[in-house]
């Protein structure tokens, strides 16, 4: 499933197994929103990934330098300061 918000495409799963297909979680056109921020949390509430549009880098599926566990994660995206938060589930498949 892919959510489309304006021109923002948010994948809901990726497979960071280094096969060259879907190895990173990349939000398409994220950089278009100058003040955008994204955070991803695991089921224990630990932030496992964060990035801003100014210095955007897709998530490679690692947490503290190690492969993150397969399963569901929650993402929070704010496109502008004081804008509503976009949230959803993201799955790592290994």
Protein Blocks (a to p, Z undefined) as FASTA:
>chain_A
ZZdehjaccdfbdcdehnopakbccdehklmmmmbccddddfkopafbdcdfklgccdeh
iaehiacdeddddddddfbghiacddddddddZZ
